[in-house]
Amino acid sequence: MNQEILKEIRGSNFSFGWLSDHYPVLSALKDIPQNPEYHGEGDVYRHTEMVCEKLTELSEWRKLTKEEQELLFLAAAFHDIGKAHCTKKENGNWISPKHTIIGEKVFRRIAYREADQFSLTFRQRETVAKLIRYHGMPVWFWSKKKTEFDLLKAAESIPLRLLYLLSKADVLGRIEKEPGRMKEHVELFAEYAKELEIWEKPYAFANPYTKYQFFHKEDLWHKAELYDDTEFDVILMSGLPLSGKDSWIEKYSEGMPVISLDEIREQLKIPPTKGSGRVVQAAMEQAKILLRRKEPFIWNATNIILETRQKLVSLFTGYGARVHIIYLEAPYQELFSRNRKRARYIPEHVLEEMIQKLEPPAPWEAYEVKE
């Protein structure tokens, strides 16, 4: 089956019922309970159905482009998909801890694995994934310690005007004990986002260095203009195995030294699933020599997890480097096809586990991020 989900959404006249009939993962939301204080309408499926209905009734809906309508509806249909994986009863109440974070990863994994059915570009997929990730923010942003920081960070990945509409529909598509309270918070979110000049697009920082420092230093004013004292470039590769990192380096490295964890592993004769600590330690020793010399280099590894990337970025910037993250991705089927032909074969269950953990880099993570 080779279909395009966005065309199907429009062809169904934005029907959640039609979508759930053709994408069983949405039907699985039936009978997943919710806290009646916030969801008197019933289970997650009924709530999602109501959210999709309310979304298309919003006055702002008609002003969106066709693609924005389709992506926003897709996000609404999948916004609570994480609840299928984390809903539990605690102290007599139904809760779904971290369902937005889980939902982002679940949607990304489904859309990546079933690319023939979804037919989304990388940008489209990540827009929907991030809308799912942040859909609760407009309701609770006011109670967080770093309000401006959180909004500016979200704006790096998605248009906040779309997030506002998704959250507004999420609030309207439920029966709560204190109606109106959440809607007030969502409207406050819209006012604050406009005031911060991030309603339509990410904030225009004074320069890339200031932007990087804002997202990695405590209490820096977003309107500051810092002097860029970086001295050399480090390229941090990111992507699943066999996504084309070696080919990119061969084409664009321009003679820069390359620290390759795969090559180190081969030199030390360490199998793919063992001895990661030894490999990283050897790579770090090489990197620190180049960092002390202020010499540009490429760090070639998967780096598919945010925490791993941030540790490396922090280390490299500490020596005065401008860190550029290059993220590459190959289609799911192509990835496994390449693996079967590869001399250093990776067990398929290991690849699947990596896909499950995948966190593509966000624009705020480094001096520059390219996909």
SEKOL-809479 format. One record per residue (C-alpha): y, z, x; residue in three letters. Coordinates in steps of 0.25 Angstrom, whole numbers, plus 5000, padded with zeros to 4 digits. Layout:
<recs>
[[Y Z X] "ALA"] ...
</recs>
This chain:
<recs>
[[5000 5000 5000] "MET"] [[5013 4996 5006] "ASN"] [[5025 5000 4998] "GLN"] [[5039 5005 5000] "GLU"] [[5041 5018 4993] "ILE"] [[5056 5016 4992] "LEU"] [[5054 5003 4984] "LYS"] [[5044 5010 4975] "GLU"] [[5053 5022 4972] "ILE"] [[5064 5012 4967] "ARG"] [[5053 5004 4960] "GLY"] [[5048 5016 4953] "SER"] [[5063 5019 4948] "ASN"] [[5063 5031 4957] "PHE"] [[5051 5038 4950] "SER"] [[5045 5050 4956] "PHE"] [[5033 5049 4947] "GLY"] [[5030 5035 4952] "TRP"] [[5032 5039 4966] "LEU"] [[5022 5051 4965] "SER"] [[5012 5042 4958] "ASP"] [[5012 5033 4970] "HIS"] [[5014 5043 4981] "TYR"] [[5003 5054 4979] "PRO"] [[5010 5064 4989] "VAL"] [[5021 5066 4978] "LEU"] [[5010 5068 4967] "SER"] [[5005 5080 4976] "ALA"] [[5018 5087 4972] "LEU"] [[5012 5090 4959] "LYS"] [[5009 5105 4956] "ASP"] [[5015 5110 4969] "ILE"] [[5023 5122 4964] "PRO"] [[5037 5126 4966] "GLN"] [[5045 5139 4964] "ASN"] [[5050 5139 4949] "PRO"] [[5063 5146 4953] "GLU"] [[5067 5132 4960] "TYR"] [[5057 5123 4953] "HIS"] [[5055 5126 4938] "GLY"] [[5052 5111 4936] "GLU"] [[5038 5114 4942] "GLY"] [[5030 5108 4954] "ASP"] [[5035 5100 4965] "VAL"] [[5031 5086 4959] "TYR"] [[5040 5089 4946] "ARG"] [[5052 5094 4955] "HIS"] [[5051 5081 4963] "THR"] [[5050 5072 4951] "GLU"] [[5063 5079 4946] "MET"] [[5070 5078 4959] "VAL"] [[5067 5063 4959] "CYS"] [[5073 5062 4945] "GLU"] [[5085 5070 4948] "LYS"] [[5088 5062 4960] "LEU"] [[5089 5048 4953] "THR"] [[5098 5055 4942] "GLU"] [[5109 5059 4952] "LEU"] [[5122 5052 4951] "SER"] [[5122 5050 4966] "GLU"] [[5108 5043 4965] "TRP"] [[5115 5030 4961] "ARG"] [[5124 5029 4973] "LYS"] [[5113 5029 4983] "LEU"] [[5108 5017 4989] "THR"] [[5094 5012 4985] "LYS"] [[5087 5017 4998] "GLU"] [[5094 5030 4996] "GLU"] [[5089 5032 4982] "GLN"] [[5075 5028 4987] "GLU"] [[5075 5037 4999] "LEU"] [[5081 5049 4991] "LEU"] [[5071 5047 4980] "PHE"] [[5059 5047 4990] "LEU"] [[5065 5060 4996] "ALA"] [[5065 5066 4982] "ALA"] [[5051 5062 4979] "ALA"] [[5046 5068 4992] "PHE"] [[5056 5080 4994] "HIS"] [[5046 5091 4991] "ASP"] [[5034 5084 4997] "ILE"] [[5033 5096 5007] "GLY"] [[5030 5106 4995] "LYS"] [[5016 5100 4994] "ALA"] [[5013 5105 5008] "HIS"] [[5020 5119 5008] "CYS"] [[5021 5125 4994] "THR"] [[5015 5139 4993] "LYS"] [[5017 5152 4985] "LYS"] [[5024 5163 4992] "GLU"] [[5027 5177 4986] "ASN"] [[5025 5171 4972] "GLY"] [[5034 5159 4974] "ASN"] [[5031 5144 4977] "TRP"] [[5038 5140 4990] "ILE"] [[5037 5127 4999] "SER"] [[5042 5131 5013] "PRO"] [[5048 5120 5022] "LYS"] [[5044 5109 5011] "HIS"] [[5056 5101 5015] "THR"] [[5051 5100 5030] "ILE"] [[5037 5098 5026] "ILE"] [[5041 5087 5016] "GLY"] [[5049 5080 5027] "GLU"] [[5037 5079 5035] "LYS"] [[5027 5075 5024] "VAL"] [[5036 5064 5019] "PHE"] [[5038 5058 5033] "ARG"] [[5023 5059 5036] "ARG"] [[5019 5052 5022] "ILE"] [[5030 5041 5024] "ALA"] [[5026 5039 5038] "TYR"] [[5011 5038 5036] "ARG"] [[5012 5030 5023] "GLU"] [[5023 5020 5028] "ALA"] [[5017 5009 5020] "ASP"] [[5019 5016 5007] "GLN"] [[5033 5022 5010] "PHE"] [[5039 5011 5019] "SER"] [[5050 5019 5023] "LEU"] [[5059 5017 5036] "THR"] [[5060 5028 5046] "PHE"] [[5074 5031 5041] "ARG"] [[5070 5031 5026] "GLN"] [[5058 5040 5029] "ARG"] [[5066 5050 5037] "GLU"] [[5077 5050 5027] "THR"] [[5067 5054 5016] "VAL"] [[5060 5064 5025] "ALA"] [[5073 5071 5029] "LYS"] [[5078 5071 5014] "LEU"] [[5065 5079 5011] "ILE"] [[5067 5088 5023] "ARG"] [[5081 5092 5019] "TYR"] [[5081 5091 5004] "HIS"] [[5082 5106 5002] "GLY"] [[5094 5107 5011] "MET"] [[5105 5105 5001] "PRO"] [[5100 5117 4993] "VAL"] [[5099 5127 5004] "TRP"] [[5109 5122 5015] "PHE"] [[5119 5132 5011] "TRP"] [[5110 5144 5015] "SER"] [[5107 5139 5029] "LYS"] [[5113 5145 5041] "LYS"] [[5117 5131 5048] "LYS"] [[5122 5124 5035] "THR"] [[5130 5113 5042] "GLU"] [[5120 5111 5053] "PHE"] [[5108 5109 5043] "ASP"] [[5116 5099 5035] "LEU"] [[5121 5091 5047] "LEU"] [[5107 5091 5052] "LYS"] [[5101 5085 5039] "ALA"] [[5112 5075 5039] "ALA"] [[5107 5069 5052] "GLU"] [[5094 5065 5045] "SER"] [[5098 5062 5030] "ILE"] [[5111 5058 5022] "PRO"] [[5114 5072 5015] "LEU"] [[5119 5065 5003] "ARG"] [[5105 5060 5000] "LEU"] [[5100 5074 5003] "LEU"] [[5110 5080 4993] "TYR"] [[5104 5071 4982] "LEU"] [[5090 5074 4985] "LEU"] [[5093 5089 4985] "SER"] [[5101 5088 4972] "LYS"] [[5089 5081 4965] "ALA"] [[5080 5092 4971] "ASP"] [[5089 5102 4965] "VAL"] [[5090 5095 4951] "LEU"] [[5075 5092 4951] "GLY"] [[5071 5106 4948] "ARG"] [[5072 5117 4938] "ILE"] [[5077 5130 4945] "GLU"] [[5081 5144 4940] "LYS"] [[5095 5143 4945] "GLU"] [[5099 5129 4942] "PRO"] [[5111 5123 4949] "GLY"] [[5111 5132 4961] "ARG"] [[5104 5122 4970] "MET"] [[5112 5111 4965] "LYS"] [[5125 5118 4970] "GLU"] [[5119 5119 4984] "HIS"] [[5116 5104 4984] "VAL"] [[5130 5101 4980] "GLU"] [[5135 5110 4991] "LEU"] [[5127 5103 5001] "PHE"] [[5133 5090 4997] "ALA"] [[5147 5096 4999] "GLU"] [[5144 5102 5012] "TYR"] [[5137 5089 5018] "ALA"] [[5150 5081 5014] "LYS"] [[5159 5091 5021] "GLU"] [[5150 5090 5033] "LEU"] [[5151 5075 5033] "GLU"] [[5136 5073 5032] "ILE"] [[5135 5068 5018] "TRP"] [[5133 5054 5021] "GLU"] [[5128 5054 5036] "LYS"] [[5125 5063 5048] "PRO"] [[5137 5070 5054] "TYR"] [[5145 5062 5064] "ALA"] [[5145 5072 5076] "PHE"] [[5155 5069 5087] "ALA"] [[5144 5064 5096] "ASN"] [[5129 5064 5098] "PRO"] [[5129 5076 5107] "TYR"] [[5137 5085 5097] "THR"] [[5127 5081 5087] "LYS"] [[5115 5085 5095] "TYR"] [[5122 5098 5099] "GLN"] [[5126 5101 5085] "PHE"] [[5111 5101 5080] "PHE"] [[5106 5109 5093] "HIS"] [[5117 5119 5095] "LYS"] [[5121 5131 5087] "GLU"] [[5134 5131 5079] "ASP"] [[5140 5118 5084] "LEU"] [[5150 5113 5075] "TRP"] [[5146 5099 5070] "HIS"] [[5160 5094 5072] "LYS"] [[5161 5097 5087] "ALA"] [[5162 5087 5098] "GLU"] [[5154 5091 5110] "LEU"] [[5155 5084 5124] "TYR"] [[5142 5076 5127] "ASP"] [[5137 5081 5140] "ASP"] [[5124 5075 5140] "THR"] [[5120 5068 5153] "GLU"] [[5107 5059 5150] "PHE"] [[5098 5054 5140] "ASP"] [[5084 5059 5136] "VAL"] [[5076 5051 5126] "ILE"] [[5066 5059 5118] "LEU"] [[5055 5050 5111] "MET"] [[5050 5055 5098] "SER"] [[5038 5049 5089] "GLY"] [[5024 5049 5086] "LEU"] [[5014 5044 5097] "PRO"] [[5013 5029 5097] "LEU"] [[5027 5028 5090] "SER"] [[5032 5019 5101] "GLY"] [[5039 5029 5110] "LYS"] [[5033 5022 5123] "ASP"] [[5037 5008 5118] "SER"] [[5051 5013 5116] "TRP"] [[5052 5020 5130] "ILE"] [[5047 5007 5136] "GLU"] [[5058 4999 5129] "LYS"] [[5070 5008 5130] "TYR"] [[5068 5018 5141] "SER"] [[5076 5010 5152] "GLU"] [[5068 5017 5163] "GLY"] [[5070 5031 5158] "MET"] [[5060 5041 5163] "PRO"] [[5050 5044 5152] "VAL"] [[5043 5057 5150] "ILE"] [[5031 5054 5142] "SER"] [[5022 5065 5137] "LEU"] [[5010 5055 5134] "ASP"] [[5011 5050 5149] "GLU"] [[5011 5064 5154] "ILE"] [[4999 5067 5145] "ARG"] [[4992 5055 5151] "GLU"] [[4995 5059 5165] "GLN"] [[4990 5073 5163] "LEU"] [[4978 5068 5155] "LYS"] [[4981 5077 5143] "ILE"] [[4975 5072 5130] "PRO"] [[4985 5069 5118] "PRO"] [[4982 5081 5110] "THR"] [[4982 5092 5122] "LYS"] [[4990 5097 5133] "GLY"] [[5004 5095 5126] "SER"] [[5010 5106 5134] "GLY"] [[5006 5101 5147] "ARG"] [[5012 5087 5144] "VAL"] [[5025 5093 5139] "VAL"] [[5027 5102 5151] "GLN"] [[5025 5090 5160] "ALA"] [[5035 5082 5152] "ALA"] [[5045 5093 5153] "MET"] [[5044 5094 5168] "GLU"] [[5047 5079 5169] "GLN"] [[5058 5080 5159] "ALA"] [[5065 5092 5166] "LYS"] [[5066 5084 5179] "ILE"] [[5073 5073 5172] "LEU"] [[5082 5082 5164] "LEU"] [[5087 5089 5176] "ARG"] [[5090 5076 5182] "ARG"] [[5098 5072 5169] "LYS"] [[5089 5059 5169] "GLU"] [[5086 5052 5156] "PRO"] [[5072 5051 5151] "PHE"] [[5063 5049 5139] "ILE"] [[5054 5060 5134] "TRP"] [[5042 5053 5127] "ASN"] [[5034 5061 5118] "ALA"] [[5031 5062 5103] "THR"] [[5042 5072 5100] "ASN"] [[5039 5072 5085] "ILE"] [[5043 5086 5082] "ILE"] [[5057 5091 5081] "LEU"] [[5055 5104 5088] "GLU"] [[5048 5096 5100] "THR"] [[5060 5086 5101] "ARG"] [[5071 5097 5100] "GLN"] [[5065 5105 5112] "LYS"] [[5065 5093 5120] "LEU"] [[5079 5089 5116] "VAL"] [[5084 5103 5119] "SER"] [[5078 5102 5133] "LEU"] [[5084 5088 5136] "PHE"] [[5098 5091 5131] "THR"] [[5098 5104 5139] "GLY"] [[5098 5095 5151] "TYR"] [[5110 5087 5146] "GLY"] [[5102 5076 5140] "ALA"] [[5105 5067 5128] "ARG"] [[5092 5067 5120] "VAL"] [[5089 5054 5112] "HIS"] [[5077 5055 5103] "ILE"] [[5069 5042 5100] "ILE"] [[5060 5043 5088] "TYR"] [[5049 5032 5086] "LEU"] [[5040 5030 5075] "GLU"] [[5028 5020 5072] "ALA"] [[5022 5018 5058] "PRO"] [[5010 5027 5055] "TYR"] [[4999 5016 5055] "GLN"] [[5005 5010 5068] "GLU"] [[5004 5024 5075] "LEU"] [[4989 5025 5072] "PHE"] [[4986 5011 5076] "SER"] [[4993 5013 5089] "ARG"] [[4986 5026 5091] "ASN"] [[4972 5019 5090] "ARG"] [[4976 5009 5101] "LYS"] [[4981 5020 5110] "ARG"] [[4974 5024 5123] "ALA"] [[4979 5039 5121] "ARG"] [[4974 5040 5106] "TYR"] [[4980 5051 5098] "ILE"] [[4970 5057 5087] "PRO"] [[4975 5052 5074] "GLU"] [[4976 5066 5068] "HIS"] [[4985 5070 5079] "VAL"] [[4994 5058 5076] "LEU"] [[4994 5063 5061] "GLU"] [[4998 5077 5065] "GLU"] [[5010 5071 5073] "MET"] [[5014 5063 5061] "ILE"] [[5014 5076 5053] "GLN"] [[5023 5083 5062] "LYS"] [[5032 5071 5065] "LEU"] [[5047 5075 5064] "GLU"] [[5056 5063 5068] "PRO"] [[5069 5066 5075] "PRO"] [[5081 5069 5067] "ALA"] [[5095 5064 5072] "PRO"] [[5100 5078 5076] "TRP"] [[5089 5081 5086] "GLU"] [[5095 5074 5098] "ALA"] [[5107 5067 5104] "TYR"] [[5101 5054 5098] "GLU"] [[5089 5051 5089] "VAL"] [[5084 5037 5087] "LYS"] [[5072 5033 5078] "GLU"] 
</recs>
